[in-house]
Amino acid sequence: MADQSLILLAGEVRGRTLWQLDGLSDEQARFAAPGLRNSILWHAGHALLVVEHLAVMRLADSKEISYPPDWWDKFGWQSDPQTVTSWPALNEVRAHLARQLPRLISLIESADEARLGRLDADGNSARFEVVHGLHDEALHAGEMYLLRKMLKVRRGD
């Protein structure tokens, strides 16, 4: 039987991430507050990669990525947004986020308890990795929320 809590968590977290991107222009999405390095766009792209590597690839037993290969340098663990000279459009990142959710849910639905409990070399279960990836995304959605508030203050709304 599918783990309904993981499905609920995936939908809730991704829904909030997508909601944070609603109504933003590409310029607004690239806003990084003074003293900070990461923009709303970076947080969104990073969430995509984290969930892809920790949850989707783990449950699919695959190393195949579903995002453009150059995105790792832009959004990956060791990325430095200040060195990126060419960002993808917000709509492209948003589209990848939206397409990833049904794939993740499908993988969760097809994973039995043995699959979710299987440990990796670090001793982490697939269930842990899914929760960890979604928790990381939720934290980044919070950062996006804060940046959106700062954008409003900057505009004088």
C-alpha positions, 0 to 999 in steps of 0.5 A: 500500500502506498505511503499516503503521508509521503504523498501528502507531504510531496503535494503540500511542499511542492504546491507551496514552492510553486505558489511562491513562484506565481506572479513573479517576473524573471527579474523578480525571480533573480532578486537576491537581497543585499548581503545574500547570494541566493535568489528566488530562482536559485532556491526553486532550481535547487529544490528541484535538484535536491528532490531529484537526487534524494527522492526521485533517483533513489526511488527509481533506482536511476542516475538519469536526470530530468533537468538540463545538465548545465543546471547542476552548476547553477543550482547544485550543492556546490553552486555559486550563484554569483558566478552564473552568467546565464540563468534559465527562465523562471517558467522553465524552472517552474515547468520542471518542478510541476512535471517532477511532482507526478513522477515523484508521487507515482514512484511513492505509490509504487514503492512498497514498504520493503522498497521505502525501508531499503538502506543505502551505503550511509544507512539511510532508508529511501523513506528518509531520503524522500522526507529529507529532500522534501524538508530541504525544499520546504526550507527553500520555499521559506527562503523564497517567501522571505525574498518575496516579502523583501521585494514588496518592501523594496517596491514600497507595496 
